Amino acid sequence: MTNLSRLDLMRDTAKSLPVPLDASRVTHLRVWHCKYSSLAGLSRFSNLQELVIATYPDATFDALAGLAALRVLHIVHLPKITDLRPLQTLKKLQSLSLATLPSWDASRKRLTISGLEPLAALVGLQHVELLGVITADKSLAALEGCRALVSARLHGYPTSEVQRFFEATRVANAFNPPTTFASRS
């Protein structure tokens, strides 16, 4: 066994997510623009606290549902996702960022999800970013159920709805704290 607590997978061309024998020792994982056909193997990382992904290949978040220790989840480019329900099992989640690619933003393309209600089940959620990830009705009302929310950054929703949300919640209009893999300047 190695003393592995941090695993950084960058632009790996393999088709399958490599899962080390001591995957339970990994607490911080970054999967950055890899060619994996699925991230189903994530369930083996049972003590994962921070997960950063660029290019999420699966059509559901089922691969994340069993990550009970997860506190930070940042995903950029999740083109097949439409439902956040599997995330409601992440009871320790404190920071969530879901974002489309910058090129999508430039073309005003959005990722439409079924609803934000699953996020209200995350009683410890303090920070949320939804950047280009919107609901069909473009409403943030369900997000108001996140009572521990401290900050939010919302892009793609009508300006009037974003203003209404911030006035109703008194949540700060701010980015999430940086992950351990990257910091903002």
Secondary structure, 3 states (H helix, E strand, C coil): CCCCCEEEEECCCCCCCCCCCCHHHCCEEEEECCCCCCCHHHHHCCCCCEEEEECCCCCCCHHHCCCCCCCEEEEECCCCCCCCHHHHHCCCCCEEEEECCHHHHHCCCCEEECCCHHHHCCCCCCEEEEECEEECCCCCHHHHHCCCCCEEEEECCCHHHHHHHHHHHCCEECCCCCCCCCCCC
